[in-house]
Amino acid sequence: MDAGEFHSSVAGDEPPEGLSAPLTALWWDAKGDWARAHTLVDELETMDGMAVHAYLHRKEGVGWNADYWYKRAGREFYRPSLAEEWDALVEGMG
């Protein structure tokens, strides 16, 4: 699934089958369900999982926690807006 297809899938009621946990988390985040998204990556010890975890804490407004997860993922804040970061994460995992 490419990024365009992923974006289109957010109009549905359920995420597409076969998505990774980090992509499913981003899907639920786009639907406005931060808690469900966070649950999917809360204990996920992969680079993508930790990057999404960091993004979610950045979105939550808890910078110190976001910084911790960005460091674990080997990434820094690299997009000026949350929307741009969400897009970059989707494109990077697609």
C-alpha positions as CSV (number, residue, x, y, z in Angstrom):
1,M,0.0,0.0,0.0
2,D,1.5,3.4,-1.0
3,A,1.0,6.6,1.0
4,G,-1.9,7.8,-1.2
5,E,-3.8,4.5,-0.6
6,F,-3.1,4.8,3.1
7,H,-4.4,8.3,3.2
8,S,-7.6,7.2,1.4
9,S,-8.1,4.3,3.7
10,V,-8.6,6.7,6.7
11,A,-12.1,7.4,5.3
12,G,-13.1,3.8,6.3
13,D,-14.3,2.5,9.6
14,E,-11.4,0.1,10.2
15,P,-7.8,0.1,9.2
16,P,-6.8,-2.1,6.2
17,E,-5.7,-5.6,7.1
18,G,-2.0,-6.4,7.1
19,L,-0.7,-3.0,8.3
20,S,2.2,-3.0,10.7
21,A,1.5,-1.8,14.3
22,P,3.1,1.6,13.7
23,L,1.0,2.2,10.6
24,T,-2.1,1.0,12.3
25,A,-1.3,3.5,15.1
26,L,-1.0,6.3,12.6
27,W,-4.3,5.3,11.1
28,W,-6.0,5.5,14.4
29,D,-4.3,8.8,15.2
30,A,-5.7,10.2,11.9
31,K,-9.2,9.0,13.1
32,G,-8.7,11.0,16.3
33,D,-8.2,8.1,18.6
34,W,-4.9,9.0,20.2
35,A,-5.3,6.5,23.0
36,R,-5.8,3.6,20.7
37,A,-2.9,4.6,18.6
38,H,-0.7,4.9,21.7
39,T,-1.7,1.5,22.9
40,L,-0.4,-0.1,19.7
41,V,3.1,1.4,20.1
42,D,3.4,1.8,23.8
43,E,5.7,-1.2,24.3
44,L,6.8,-1.7,20.7
45,E,10.6,-1.8,20.6
46,T,11.2,-1.3,16.8
47,M,12.6,1.9,15.3
48,D,9.3,2.6,13.5
49,G,7.3,1.9,16.6
50,M,9.4,4.2,18.7
51,A,9.3,6.9,16.1
52,V,5.5,6.8,16.1
53,H,5.5,6.7,19.9
54,A,7.6,9.8,19.9
55,Y,5.3,11.6,17.4
56,L,2.2,10.7,19.5
57,H,3.8,12.2,22.7
58,R,4.8,15.3,20.7
59,K,1.2,15.6,19.6
60,E,0.1,15.1,23.2
61,G,2.3,18.0,24.1
62,V,4.6,16.1,26.4
63,G,7.9,17.1,24.9
64,W,10.2,15.4,27.4
65,N,8.6,12.1,26.7
66,A,8.7,12.7,23.0
67,D,12.4,13.5,23.2
68,Y,13.0,10.3,25.0
69,W,11.3,8.2,22.3
70,Y,12.9,10.2,19.5
71,K,16.3,9.4,21.0
72,R,15.4,5.7,21.3
73,A,14.4,5.7,17.7
74,G,17.5,7.6,16.6
75,R,15.5,10.5,15.3
76,E,14.9,14.1,16.2
77,F,12.0,16.5,15.5
78,Y,12.5,16.7,11.7
79,R,9.2,18.2,10.5
80,P,8.0,21.7,11.5
81,S,4.3,20.5,11.8
82,L,2.7,17.4,13.2
83,A,0.9,16.9,9.8
84,E,4.2,16.9,8.0
85,E,5.7,14.5,10.4
86,W,2.7,12.2,10.1
87,D,3.0,12.3,6.3
88,A,6.8,11.6,6.6
89,L,6.2,8.6,8.9
90,V,3.6,7.1,6.6
91,E,5.8,7.6,3.6
92,G,8.8,6.1,5.3
93,M,6.9,3.0,6.3
94,G,4.8,2.6,3.2
